[in-house]
Amino acid sequence: MTRALLSVVVLMAALQGQGAEPQIVGLFERDAAVEANNRIDDLVLASLRERGIQPANVCSDAVFCRRVHIDVIGTLPEPRAVRRFLQDDRPNKRAVLIDAILEREEFADYWSLKWCDLLRVKAEFPINLWPNAVQAYHRWIRDAIRENRPYDQFVRELLASSGSNFRVPPVNFYRAIQGREPSAIADAVALAFMGVRAASWPEARRAGMEAFFSRIAYKCTAEWKEEIVHLDPAPADPLEAVFPDGVTVRIAPQEDPRRVFADWLVARDNPWFARNIVNRIWAWLLGRGIIHEPDDIRPDNPAVNPELLAYLEKELVDADYDLRHVYRLILNSRTYQQSPIPRSDHPDAEALFAHYQVRRLDAEVLVDALCWLGGGGESYSSAIPEPFTFIPERERTIALADGSITSQFLDMFGRPARDTGLESERSSKPTAAQRLHLLNSTHVQQKIARSWRLRQVVAAAGGNRRGAIRGLYVTILSREPMPDELAATLEYWKTSGLNQRQVVEDLAWALINTKEFLYRH
């Protein structure tokens, strides 16, 4: 065992009271009356009362500040932002912070990442969009999110566009599918925009939907890897298709069947469209869907709270498909702002949202957090396929466009392959390899040892050990240390025989290896 690893293990044991259970209640939550913030809470609390489930307390301000930054923009909060928020005594400060975060540039970066997973944005096999198309497609997705383009318009453009995959980015939706036959396209549409796995439908029902995508054609050009997506001009007869709700439609030869389907899909009374996306957003923010899994909506997989799902659907439609309106509703709810510490051992407590669900950070968010602490970046590049793709180190991992560009770290920590568009492609399951990498890798050690940010924190303390420790806690965990943590670290600093640089590195490494840093909570 190396000195660094041994020191970190010793310090971690000290911070945890030599194996005793840490005192976490006062740290992660506050004792307050159970009161609803909005209609979401009315519906969730009614469901919990009906089953005799006690909801969790509201989370502490420090936990909320870190949580909302990670959940909404995939980014750790700056220490000065943490201190400013903790010192703010306005009763509406959480709502103010939510509004500010929703307007940050990182919001577009992080949610582009989510949509690129869903839409399979990947240059190489088996998707084969190729780099030029990937960059164009990602830019279009990011622009739509940054501009808060209405969701119905966003989807309509994806389904009804024609043209060059380099010059009309949304046509890449039809290229980022493993298979160009109508059945493959229909499956991708149903999964992405209805949350349905159409492969399980009866054959006649599938065939009715496939007809809407039976006239899509692809044509190469003289430009390398450029392809035109268009309607096949040959058919001269009317087309008969069947919507997923069983209604038959006859489409004239001059009509675009995709537009007919898009008109049906985004209609305000469509039973799948709004339900799918609000359920996905809920799952992305709270860890599981009101219908779970969020991309497996079917009659025998009902919503755990149908009234809540119906309310969110109606809110989205009434807001003219403004997705940020739904984000605000959820983020401002007491349900989202609950502590991760359960107050009930009922087997359905988690599924009914009686507490915040603890999950490990996404691979991209975690490596960005390590880079931010280290004051540097990661190097990403891809020589195959041509053209060579080089990503500047200053670019965040959450902003990577191409799912083909990866690293050992990203693969190890569960980044999805973007081959299927399924939510289950992303893995948050902890492994022994992950633990060893975080505890004993040169990758992490060098980020800590070379960190100008950590040196700056210590320098700002001016030789005051307590100030240095407090600064490191706020920087890494977005909170002040508890008295017992401060005492344990001071004792370690006094008795370890290590110099200041070594103690700071050991403390940083120990905190990075805590679940509090590695998980959203």
WOHUKA-V290091 format. One record per backbone hydrogen bond with DSSP energy under -0.5 kcal/mol. NH is the residue of the N-H (numbers start at 0). CO is the residue of the C=O. E is the energy in kcal/mol with one decimal. If there is no record, write none. Layout:
# WOHUKA-V290091
<<NH	CO	E> <NH	CO	E>>
This chain:
# WOHUKA-V290091
<<5	1	-2.8> <6	2	-2.9> <7	3	-2.3> <8	4	-2.5> <9	5	-2.5> <10	6	-2.6> <11	7	-2.8> <12	8	-2.2> <13	9	-2.0> <14	10	-2.6> <15	11	-1.4> <16	13	-1.5> <17	12	-3.1> <18	12	-0.5> <19	16	-1.4> <23	21	-1.1> <27	23	-2.3> <28	24	-1.7> <29	57	-2.6> <31	29	-0.8> <34	32	-1.1> <40	37	-0.5> <41	37	-1.5> <42	38	-2.0> <43	39	-2.4> <44	40	-3.1> <45	41	-1.8> <46	42	-1.6> <47	43	-2.1> <48	44	-2.7> <49	45	-2.0> <50	46	-0.8> <50	47	-0.7> <51	48	-1.2> <52	47	-2.7> <54	52	-0.5> <55	353	-2.8> <57	29	-0.6> <58	336	-3.0> <59	27	-1.5> <63	59	-2.5> <64	60	-2.6> <65	61	-1.9> <66	62	-2.9> <67	63	-2.8> <68	64	-1.3> <69	65	-2.3> <70	66	-3.2> <71	67	-1.6> <72	68	-2.0> <73	69	-1.2> <74	68	-1.4> <80	77	-0.6> <81	77	-2.0> <82	78	-2.6> <83	79	-2.3> <84	80	-2.1> <85	81	-2.7> <86	82	-1.9> <87	83	-0.8> <87	84	-0.6> <92	89	-1.4> <95	91	-2.1> <96	92	-2.2> <97	93	-2.3> <98	94	-2.2> <99	95	-2.0> <100	96	-2.5> <101	97	-2.2> <102	98	-0.6> <102	99	-0.9> <103	100	-1.5> <106	103	-1.4> <107	103	-0.6> <107	104	-0.7> <108	104	-1.4> <109	105	-3.0> <110	106	-2.3> <111	107	-1.5> <112	108	-1.6> <113	109	-1.5> <114	110	-2.1> <115	111	-2.9> <116	112	-1.7> <117	113	-1.9> <118	114	-2.7> <119	116	-0.7> <120	115	-2.3> <121	119	-1.0> <126	123	-1.3> <127	123	-2.6> <128	121	-1.9> <129	122	-1.2> <133	129	-2.2> <134	130	-2.4> <135	131	-1.8> <136	132	-2.9> <137	133	-2.8> <138	134	-2.1> <139	135	-2.0> <140	136	-2.3> <141	137	-2.9> <142	138	-2.6> <143	139	-2.1> <144	140	-2.0> <145	141	-2.9> <146	142	-2.5> <147	144	-0.9> <148	143	-2.8> <150	320	-2.7> <153	149	-2.3> <154	150	-2.3> <155	151	-2.2> <156	152	-2.3> <157	153	-1.5> <158	154	-2.2> <159	155	-2.4> <160	156	-1.0> <162	228	-2.7> <164	226	-2.2> <167	163	-2.9> <170	167	-2.1> <171	168	-2.2> <172	169	-1.9> <173	170	-1.3> <174	170	-0.5> <175	171	-2.2> <176	174	-1.2> <178	176	-2.0> <183	180	-0.7> <184	180	-1.9> <185	181	-2.7> <186	182	-2.1> <187	183	-1.9> <188	184	-2.4> <189	185	-2.5> <190	186	-2.2> <191	187	-2.4> <192	188	-2.4> <193	189	-1.4> <194	189	-0.5> <194	190	-0.7> <195	189	-2.1> <197	195	-1.1> <199	196	-1.9> <200	197	-1.9> <205	201	-2.1> <206	202	-2.5> <207	203	-1.8> <208	204	-1.4> <209	205	-2.7> <210	206	-1.4> <211	208	-1.3> <212	209	-1.8> <213	210	-1.4> <215	212	-0.7> <216	229	-3.6> <218	227	-2.2> <220	225	-1.2> <225	222	-1.7> <227	218	-3.7> <228	162	-2.6> <228	226	-0.5> <229	216	-2.5> <229	227	-0.5> <231	214	-3.3> <238	250	-2.9> <240	238	-0.6> <240	248	-2.5> <241	207	-1.8> <242	246	-2.9> <245	242	-2.6> <248	240	-2.9> <250	238	-3.5> <250	248	-0.5> <251	249	-0.5> <254	251	-1.7> <256	254	-0.7> <258	255	-0.7> <259	255	-1.7> <260	256	-2.2> <261	257	-2.7> <262	258	-2.6> <263	259	-1.7> <264	260	-2.9> <265	261	-2.5> <266	263	-0.8> <269	266	-2.0> <275	271	-2.4> <276	272	-1.5> <277	273	-2.3> <278	274	-1.8> <279	275	-2.0> <280	276	-2.5> <281	277	-2.2> <282	278	-2.1> <283	279	-2.9> <284	280	-2.1> <285	281	-2.7> <286	282	-2.0> <291	289	-0.5> <295	292	-1.6> <296	194	-3.3> <297	300	-0.5> <300	297	-2.1> <303	289	-2.6> <305	302	-0.5> <307	304	-0.5> <308	304	-1.9> <309	305	-2.5> <310	306	-2.1> <311	307	-2.2> <312	308	-2.3> <313	309	-2.4> <314	310	-2.4> <315	311	-2.1> <316	312	-2.3> <317	313	-2.9> <318	314	-1.5> <319	316	-1.8> <320	315	-2.7> <321	315	-0.6> <322	320	-1.0> <324	321	-0.8> <325	321	-0.9> <326	322	-2.1> <327	323	-2.6> <328	324	-2.1> <329	325	-2.3> <330	326	-3.1> <331	327	-2.2> <332	329	-1.2> <335	329	-0.5> <336	332	-1.6> <337	334	-1.0> <338	56	-3.6> <341	339	-0.7> <342	53	-0.6> <348	345	-1.8> <351	347	-1.8> <352	349	-1.6> <353	348	-2.5> <355	338	-2.0> <356	285	-0.5> <357	355	-0.5> <358	519	-1.7> <360	517	-2.9> <365	361	-2.8> <366	362	-2.3> <367	363	-1.8> <368	364	-2.1> <369	365	-2.2> <370	366	-2.3> <371	367	-2.7> <372	368	-2.3> <373	369	-2.2> <374	370	-1.1> <375	370	-1.8> <377	392	-0.5> <379	377	-0.5> <379	390	-0.8> <381	388	-2.6> <388	381	-2.9> <389	387	-0.6> <390	379	-2.4> <391	389	-0.5> <394	391	-1.8> <398	395	-1.0> <399	396	-1.8> <402	120	-1.8> <402	400	-0.5> <404	401	-1.0> <405	403	-0.8> <410	406	-2.4> <411	407	-2.5> <412	408	-2.1> <413	410	-1.2> <414	409	-2.4> <424	421	-1.5> <425	422	-1.4> <426	413	-2.0> <434	430	-1.7> <435	431	-2.5> <436	432	-2.2> <437	433	-2.3> <438	434	-2.1> <439	435	-2.5> <440	436	-1.1> <444	440	-2.3> <445	441	-2.9> <446	442	-1.1> <447	443	-2.0> <448	444	-2.9> <449	445	-2.2> <450	447	-1.2> <451	373	-0.5> <451	449	-0.5> <453	372	-0.5> <454	450	-1.5> <455	451	-2.2> <456	452	-1.8> <457	453	-2.1> <458	454	-2.6> <459	455	-2.2> <460	456	-0.8> <460	457	-0.8> <461	458	-1.4> <462	457	-0.7> <463	460	-1.4> <464	462	-0.7> <467	463	-2.3> <468	464	-2.6> <469	465	-2.6> <470	466	-2.4> <471	467	-2.2> <472	468	-2.3> <473	469	-2.3> <474	470	-2.1> <475	471	-2.6> <476	472	-2.7> <477	472	-0.7> <477	473	-0.7> <478	472	-0.9> <485	481	-2.6> <486	482	-2.4> <487	483	-2.3> <488	484	-2.2> <489	485	-2.4> <490	486	-2.2> <491	487	-2.1> <492	488	-2.6> <493	489	-2.0> <494	490	-2.3> <495	491	-2.2> <502	498	-2.3> <503	499	-2.6> <504	500	-2.3> <505	501	-2.5> <506	502	-2.7> <507	503	-2.7> <508	504	-2.6> <509	505	-2.7> <510	506	-2.6> <511	507	-2.3> <512	508	-1.4> <513	510	-1.5> <516	513	-0.8> <517	513	-2.1> <518	514	-2.0> <519	358	-3.8>>
